[in-house]
Amino acid sequence: MISIKNIHSLTDFRRNASNYVDQIRETKSPLVLTVNGEAAVIVQDAHAFQQVLERLESAEQELKSMKLDALRKDIAVGIEQLETGDYVEHDEDTLSDLFVDIKARGRRRLAENGTL
């Protein structure tokens, strides 16, 4: 989180750049630089920035792994249902009913998880 103490004008930063760089290195906290009172850029310690990138990459990899695991489980359930005959075939006449059923199950699942 960025503290209000770490919001400065670009003009002030230019005048005191070495002091601000020292502050950033010491505190590892980023600075928000403003232009005409609006946030314009963030200045951050290179090591701290690299850590943020690594955490983001790790989270993305974990999410990708979780999605693949969920997909594998869903495929395994589908294969099992095919092998046991626990499925219903649909044609053009019943396909719209299938979509309605899928939407209803999805809404129920979201409601159960408290995300709806």
MARKE-838710 format. One record per residue: residue in three letters; x, y, z of N, C-alpha, C in turn. Coordinates in steps of 0.1 Angstrom, whole numbers, plus 2048, in hexadecimal, padded with zeros to 3 digits. Layout:
ALAXYZXYZXYZ...
//
This chain:
MET8087F480080080080080980C800ILE8058167F980C8237F880782D802SER81183280A80D83C81480C84A80DILE80485281380386080E81086780FLYS81986381882686981982F86680DASN82B85C8058338587F982D85D7ECILE8258687ED81F86E7E182687C7DFHIS82D87E7D483488A7D283388F7C3SER83589B7C18348A17B484189C7ACLEU83F89B79F84B8987978558A3797THR8518AF79885A8BA7998638B97A6ASP85C8B67B18648B47BE86D8A97BDPHE86989E7B78718927B587E8967ADARG87C89D7A28878A279A8918AA7A2ARG88C8B37AA8958BB7B289D8B37BDASN8978A97C289D8A17CD89E8937CAALA8A18907BD8A18827B98AA8797C1SER8B687D7C58BF8747CC8BA8717DAASN8B487B7E08AE8797EE8A286F7EDTYR89A8707E288F8677E18938597DEVAL89E8587D58A384B7D28A88447DFASP8AF84C7E78B48467F48A88427FDGLN89E84A7FD89284680588C839800ILE88A8387F388482C7ED88D8207F0ARG89A8217EF8A28167F28A2812800GLU8A181B8098A081981789381381CTHR88881881787B81481C875809813LYS87A8078078747FE7FD8668017F9SER86180D7FD8548127FA85481A7EDPRO84B8177E484A81F7D884582D7DALEU8498367D18448447D183A8457C5VAL83084D7C88278517BD82B85F7B9LEU82D8617AD83186F7A88258747A0THR8228817A381688779D81A891793VAL81289378981389E77F8068A577FASN8068B27827FA8BA7837F08B478DGLY7F58AF7987ED8AA7A37E789C7A0GLU7EA8967957E58887927F187E792ALA7EE8737987F88687987FC86578AALA80A86578880F86377A817856779VAL82185478382A84978282D844791ILE83183879183683279E84583079CVAL84D8347A785B8317A785D8287B2GLN86481C7AF8668127B987480C7B8ASP8788077C48858007C58857F47BBALA8907F27B48917E87AA88F7DA7B0HIS8957D87BC8947CA7C28867C87C6ALA87F7D27CC8717D07D18687CE7C5PHE86B7D57BA8637D37AE8657C57A8GLN8717C07A98747B27A486C7A87ADGLN86C7AA7BA8647A17C38557A17BFVAL8507AD7BC8427AD7B883F7A57ACLEU8487A77A28477A0795848791798GLU85178C7A085277E7A38467797AAARG8407807B483477C7BA82977B7B1LEU8277847A881D78479E81F778795GLU82B77579082D76A78782A75D78FSER82E75C79B82B7507A481C74E7A5ALA8147597A88067587A97FF75479CGLU8047597917FF755783802746781GLN80E74178481173378280872B78BGLU80672F7977FD7277A07EF72779BLEU7EA7327967DC7327917DB729785LYS7E572A77C7E57217707E5712774SER7ED70F77E7ED7017837E06FD789MET7DA7067907CD7037967C270178BLYS7C37097817B97087767BB6FB76FLEU7C86F776C7CA6EA7667C66DE76EASP7C86DF77B7C36D47847B46D3784ALA7AD6DF78479E6DE78479A6D9776LEU7A06DC76B79D6D775E79F6C875EARG7AA6C37637AC6B57637A26AD76BLYS79E6B37767936AD77E7866AD777ASP7836B87707766B87697766AE75DILE7826AD7577836A374C781695751ALA78869275D787685763778681766VAL77168B76C76368976F75B686762GLY75E68D75875768B74B75A67D745ILE76667974676A66C741763661749GLU76366375675C65975F74D65875CGLN74766475A73966475673665D749LEU73F65F73F73D65873373F649734GLU74964573C74B63773E740630746THR73963774F72F631757721633751GLY72163B74671463D74070B648747ASP71265074F70B65A75770B667750TYR70466874470467473D6F7674735VAL6F46807306E86827286EC68871AGLU6E76827106E96887036DF6936FFHIS6E469D6F86DB6A86F46DC6AA6E5ASP6D16AE6E06D06B26D16CC6C06D0GLU6CA6C56C46C66D36C26BA6D76CAASP6B16CE6CC6A46D16D36A66D36E2THR6B06CC6E86B16CC6F66BE6D46FALEU6C56D96F16D16E06F46CF6ED6FCSER6C46F46F96C17017006BE6FD70FASP6B76F27116B46EE71F6C26EB727LEU6CB6E57206D86E27266DF6EF72APHE6DF6F97226E57067256DE70D731VAL6D170C7326CA71173D6CE70A74AASP6CF6FD7496D36F57556E16F8759ILE6EA6FA74F6F86FD7536F970B75ALYS6F17147556F172275B6EC721769ALA6E171976B6DB7187786E5711782ARG6EC70777E6F670078670170A78AGLY70571178071071B78270C72678CARG70072B78B6FA7357956F972F7A3ARG6F57227A46F471C7B170271A7B7ARG70B7167AF7197157B471F7227B9LEU71C72D7B172173A7B571A73E7C2ALA70D73C7C370673F7D070B7377DCGLU70E72B7DA7137227E47217277E9ASN72972C7E07367317E373673F7E8GLY72B7457E87297537EC72F75D7E3THR73175A7D67367637CD72C76A7C4LEU7207677C671576D7BE70D7777C6
//
